C-alpha cells in the first residue's frame, strides 16, 4: 500500500513539473520576442493589451494568446508576426504596419499544423495573413482589412478556413490548390465559393458570391455574378465541361483564369480593371465567345501554352496589351482589338495582310509565304508574331507599345523583316528565338524598354542596315551562332552590340556610337569576327570578357570615356589594325588575359595610357608594330613579362629618344616597358605604315 502511495506521489510530482508554463507580457518580459526566446515548447504566452513595436518570430510550438487585442506594429519593416515552427496557436492579436517586400505580411505562416484564430491583420502593405508553402493550418474568425491582400494562401494546401472576414483590401482573397474553404468566409461581405472535386453545381446571382474557385471540378455553371478585388475573380484549375457566363469581374490580378482546364465555355463576360482580364494557360478545347475585356492593366485576353481553343466575337479595348496567344487555336477576325480585327493564321499560305484589312494584330502559326505590310499595330503582347513560319515578309509596318515584342519570330526561317518602324515595346523591338536564316534589314528600332533586336538560340540570320537607338540594349545575341550583324547604326542605347555565349558571328561595319556602356561587348563568346566597326563615344569602345579566339580588326574605338579596347580574362584573340585614340586608356589587358596578339594598332593621344597590362597574371601576349604617340601619362605599361616585338620589329613610342644609325627603321637600343621587366628589343624609329 505504501509503495503504491509513493508511486502515485512521484507521478503527480513529475506531472506538475512538466506542465506548460504561463508567461506574461509585459509582466514577466517587456517584449513578446523576449518571452518567446525564454519559453519552452508548449508554453502559453499571454500578451496584455498595448502596442508592441516588434517583428515577432514564433519559432517554437507555443500558444500565443492576446488579452484585450494587443497590437504588434512592424513599424513599416518586414512582417509583424511570423509563425516559423509547427504546432503554434495564435489568437487575439492585431498585426499591422508590415512592409518591405512581396512576401511580408501582418501574420505570415511558413510552417504547418498551426491554429490562427480571432486576429485582426490590417493596414499592411502586402498581405494581412499569408500562408507561404504551408499545410494543415486552421485559419478561423480572423479579420483582414485594408491591406493589399487580405488572406493569401501561397502554394499552400490542406488548410482549413472558417468565418474569416476580408474587406477593404485591394485583393481580398487569393489561394491555390486543395484547401477546405467554405462560404462562411466573406470578401467585402460576400461568400467565398471554393469548390474542390465538385460537380453539377450552379453558382448564380442568388448566391451573391464574392469570388469563385473550382479545383478538380466538372459541370459547374457560374453566371450573373459581380466579382471584384481578389487575386482571381474566377479561377478554374483542372476543371472541365463548365460554363462562365455573363459575369462582371474587376479589380483582381486575373479576372477569369483557367489553368489545366479543358472543354469549358467562357461567354458574355465583362472583365475590366484587372491586371489580366481573361487568361488561359495550359488549357485546351475551350470556347471564348462574346466577352468584353477592357481597361485592364496588362492583357485583355491571353491564351498561352494552350491549344485548340475557339475565340469568337470578343472585344478587347483600352487594355495595356489587348491580345496575346500562342499555339494552334481557332481565332477569327470577329475578335477585335481597339476596333481592329485579329488575324490569327494557322497552317495558312499565300496570304497578304495589308493596310486594306486594317489588322490590329497578326499571328502566323505554321504558315508559308505570308506578307504582312503597311499596318499600324500597337498594344498587344506581340504586334506581329511568326511561329514556325517560313518564306514570309514583314515590311513597312509601324509596331509599337506591345508587351513581349513588336515583331517576334520563333522557330521560323527564311523570312524577311524590312522597313518597319518598331518603337516603345516593353521587352524587345524585334525578337528571334530559335530562328534561322532570316533577314532583318532596314528597320528603325527605337525607344524599346529592353532590347532593340534580340536573338536567342538563333543561327545564320542577317541583321543589316537597321537604325537601333535609344533602347536599353541595342542588338543582343544570346547563345546564337553564325549570324551576320552588318552596317547597323546602333547608337544612344544602354549597351550597343552584345554577344553572350555566342560564336562564329560576323560583326561588320556597324556604328556602335554614343552608348552608355559598351559599344561592342563579347562575354563568354569565342571565334567571332569584329571588323571595320565604329565604336566611339561610349563608356568603353570594344570589350571582351572571358572570350577567346576572336578576331578584332580594323575598328575605330576612339573618343570613349574609359577605354578603346578592354580584354578581361580573354585569351588567344587577335587585335589587329585598330584605332584606339582619344580615350581614357587606349588598349587594356586585365584579369589573366593571355596569349593575345596586339598588332598594327594606333593607340595614341589618350588621356592616360596608350596600352597597359596592369596585372601580374597577363602573360604570353605578343605586342608589335603598334603606334603609341603622345599619350598623356605613359605610352605603354606592363607589370608582367610579355613579348613586345615579333623578333624583328617592335612598336613605336613617341617618348623614346631613338637613334637609328643604319636607317633600317629599328632603334639602335631596346626600349624598357615601364612597370615591370618587359622589353621591346626592336622599337621602331617611326610609326609603322
C-alpha positions, -999 to +999 in steps of 0.1 A: +000+000+000+028+024+010+047+015-023+016+024-044+012+057-025+048+067-031+045+058-068+013+079-070+030+109-054+061+106-077+039+106-108+020+136-095+053+154-089+066+146-123+034+157-139+034+190-121+070+198-131+063+191-168+031+212-171+032+241-195+042+274-180+022+306-185+044+336-193+030+372-191+040+401-213+048+427-201+046+412-166+074+387-170+091+401-201+089+436-216+088+423-252+070+395-269+101+382-286+120+381-252+092+359-238+093+336-269+131+333-266+128+321-230+098+299-234+098+261-237+078+241-262+042+240-252+042+271-230+014+297-230+024+333-236-003+358-226+002+393-240-017+422-224-033+449-244-010+477-257+012+484-287+043+464-292+067+477-318+083+444-328+089+419-356+078+388-337+091+353-348+073+325-331+099+297-336+086+272-311+053+253-307+037+278-283+002+291-276+003+329-282-028+345-266-036+382-268-056+396-239-075+427-249-063+426-285-027+437-282-011+453-313+021+441-329+033+470-350+061+462-375+069+499-379+070+496-417+097+470-416+092+433-426+065+411-411+047+418-378+042+382-366+059+352-382+050+316-374+081+296-383+076+265-361+049+238-364+021+235-339+016+271-329-017+287-317-020+324-323-052+341-311-063+376-302-037+399-318-037+429-340-009+427-366-002+459-385+022+481-404+042+453-421+061+464-451+093+459-471+087+431-497+063+409-517+062+382-490+059+403-459+026+403-440+008+412-408+008+375-400+030+351-420+027+314-416+056+295-431+052+263-411+025+236-406-003+225-383-009+259-368-041+274-355-046+311-363-078+324-346-095+357-338-068+380-350-070+414-368-045+418-396-050+453-410-031+482-425-002+461-440+015+470-473+012+434-487-008+406-471-029+407-439-025+369-434-001+350-456+004+312-457+037+306-475+041+270-487+023+258-456-002+230-449-026+216-424-033+250-408-066+263-395-074+299-401-106+310-383-125+340-372-099+365-384-104+400-398-081+410-426-088+445-439-072+475-456-042+455-469-030+448-504-040+412-499-064+402-472-057+365-469-033+348-493-026+311-494+005+310-515+014+275-527-003+261-496-026+231-494-048+211-470-056+242-449-090+250-433-105+284-434-137+293-415-155+325-406-128+350-418-137+385-428-118+401-457-128+437-465-114+469-480-083+452-494-071+458-529-072+420-533-093+404-506-085+367-512-061+345-531-054+308-529-041+278-549-046+241-546-066+218-524-079+236-493-111+233-472-126+268-475-163+272-471-188+301-476-186+313-440-155+332-453-165+366-467-150+391-491-165+425-487-195+408-472-199+382-499-192+345-495-162+327-509-170+298-531-140+274-531-151+242-547-128+211-547-139+180-565-174+193-571-197+186-600-231+195-613-234+228-595-248+262-604-235+294-588-256+324-599-266+358-586-287+342-559-255+330-542-241+366-541-207+351-544-177+374-540-151+350-555-152+316-571-126+288-573-131+255-589-104+229-583-108+195-600-144+202-608-168+192-636-200+207-650-201+239-629-221+268-641-214+303-628-234+331-642-246+367-635-221+373-607-203+406-598-168+397-586-142+422-577-110+429-557-094+395-554-063+377-566-085+357-590-121+367-597-129+333-612-103+305-611-105+271-628-078+246-620-081+212-637-118+219-643-137+208-673-171+209-691-181+240-672-195+275-680-186+310-671-214+332-684-225+369-681-203+378-651-187+412-643-152+406-630-130+435-619-102+448-597-083+415-595-050+403-607-068+379-630-104+384-638-111+350-652-082+324-650-080+289-664-051+266-658-050+229-670-087+232-677-104+219-709-138+219-727-152+250-709-172+279-722-164+315-713-192+336-728-207+371-724-185+383-695-171+417-688-136+416-675-123+451-667-099+470-644-079+438-636-043+432-643-053+405-668-089+402-680-092+366-693-062+344-691-058+308-701-026+287-696-021+251-704-058+248-713-074+233-744-106+230-763-123+259-745-147+283-762-142+321-755-170+340-770-187+374-769-167+387-740-157+423-734-122+426-719-114+463-714-093+487-694-071+460-678-036+470-667-020+441-686-036+417-711-072+418-722-073+382-733-043+359-731-041+323-743-007+308-736+007+273-739-028+264-749-043+248-780-075+241-798-094+269-782-120+288-801-124+326-799-153+344-815-167+379-812-146+391-783-140+428-778-106+439-764-101+476-759-083+500-737-061+474-722-024+480-720-019+448-741-052+438-757-044+403-770-018+376-768-018+339-778+004+311-787-002+277-804-029+261-826-061+280-817-091+289-838-093+327-836-111+345-864-114+382-874-147+386-855-124+393-825-114+429-823-086+448-806-094+485-802-119+480-830-095+463-854-097+426-864-074+400-851-056+380-878-046+347-863-035+324-891-028+287-886-015+265-914-021+293-939-002+301-971+000+326-999-019+353-979-014+391-979-024+410-948-020+447-957-034+481-949-067+474-966-075+448-939-066+472-910-055+444-888-049+452-851-026+422-845-012+394-867+000+360-856+011+333-881+014+297-868+028+270-892+024+293-922+042+298-955+045+327-978+026+353-958+031+390-964+023+415-936+026+451-948+015+486-942-001+481-908-002+502-877-002+477-848+000+485-811-009+475-776-008+437-778+015+410-764+031+406-798+024+430-825+034+406-853+043+371-844+056+343-866+057+308-850+072+281-872+065+302-902+088+305-933+094+323-966+073+352-955+077+390-954+070+417-928+075+451-943+067+487-938+046+483-907+045+506-876+046+484-845+046+499-810+036+496-774+035+458-774+045+437-744+068+409-754+080+420-789+069+443-816+079+417-841+087+382-830+100+352-849+101+318-832+112+286-848+109+305-881+132+305-911+139+323-944+117+353-936+124+389-944+116+417-919+123+451-936+114+487-935+094+486-903+093+512-875+093+494-842+091+516-812+084+517-774+078+479-770+082+466-734+106+437-740+121+437-775+116+456-806+124+426-828+129+391-813+143+360-829+141+328-808+154+295-823+151+312-857+174+307-886+183+323-920+161+353-916+169+388-929+163+417-906+171+448-927+164+485-929+142+488-898+140+517-874+140+503-839+139+529-812+128+535-776+121+499-767+123+493-730+146+463-731+163+452-763+162+467-798+170+435-816+173+403-796+185+369-809+182+339-787+195+305-798+193+316-834+216+307-863+225+321-896+205+353-896+215+386-912+209+418-893+217+446-916+213+484-921+190+489-892+188+520-871+188+508-835+188+536-810+175+548-776+168+512-764+181+498-731+202+474-751+208+478-789+215+444-806+219+414-783+229+378-793+224+352-766+235+316-774+234+325-811+259+314-837+269+321-873+249+353-876+260+384-896+254+418-879+264+444-905+260+480-914+237+489-885+236+522-867+235+512-830+236+544-810+223+561-778+214+528-762+224+515-728+245+488-745+254+489-781+260+454-796+264+425-771+273+388-777+267+364-748+278+328-752+277+332-789+303+321-815+312+323-852+293+356-857+304+384-880+301+419-866+309+441-895+308+478-904+284+489-877+283+522-860+281+515-823+284+550-810+274+571-780+260+542-760+260+545-722+282+515-716+299+493-742+299+500-779+305+463-787+308+437-759+316+400-760+310+379-729+318+341-729+319+343-767+345+327-790+356+326-826+338+358-837+350+384-861+346+421-851+357+441-881+355+476-895+331+489-869+330+525-855+327+522-817+332+557-805+317+579-778+308+551-755+320+543-720+342+515-734+345+510-772+350+472-776+351+449-745+359+412-743+351+394-712+361+357-708+361+354-746+388+337-768+399+332-803+381+363-817+395+384-845+392+422-838+403+440-869+401+474-885+378+490-859+377+526-848+374+527-810+382+563-802+368+591-781+354+567-755+352+578-719+373+550-704+389+526-728+390+520-765+396+482-761+394+461-730+403+424-728+393+409-694+401+373-687+403+368-725+429+349-744+441+339-779+425+369-795+439+389-824+436+427-821+448+440-854+449+473-872+425+492-849+423+528-839+423+534-801+429+571-798+415+599-776+401+576-749+410+574-713+430+543-720+437+531-755+441+493-750+438+474-717+445+437-709+434+427-674+425+397-653+445+369-669+443+379-705+469+357-721+484+348-754+468+376-774+483+392-805+482+430-805+495+443-838+493+473-861+471+493-838+472+531-832+468+538-795+476+575-793+465+607-777+447+590-749+442+608-716+462+583-695+479+554-712+482+541-748+483+504-738+486+489-703+488+455-688+483+463-651+481+428-637+508+403-629+489+374-645+487+387-681+512+365-698+525+355-732+509+383-752+527+394-783+526+432-790+543+445-821+540+471-849+517+494-829+520+532-826+519+548-791+520+585-796+516+613-771+495+596-745+494+619-715+507+597-687+527+570-704+526+554-738+528+518-726+529+499-693+533+463-683+540+449-648+543+413-661+566+399-688+551+399-723+567+399-758+568+434-772+582+425-806+579+397-832+616+390-832+623+416-859+601+446-853+586+461-821+565+492-816+568+530-820+569+551-788+568+588-792+585+594-759+616+572-767+647+591-778+655+568-806+686+568-828+687+548-860+722+549-871+718+525-900+684+538-911+668+504-910+638+517-892+647+500-859+661+519-830+697+512-821+688+503-785+659+484-768+630+501-750+622+490-715+584+490-709+575+509-677+562+489-648+580+456-650+606+436-668+592+436-703+615+450-730+608+459-766+640+447-783+633+462-817+615+496-811+606+514-843+621+546-853+589+559-868+552+549-868+546+518-889+527+522-921 
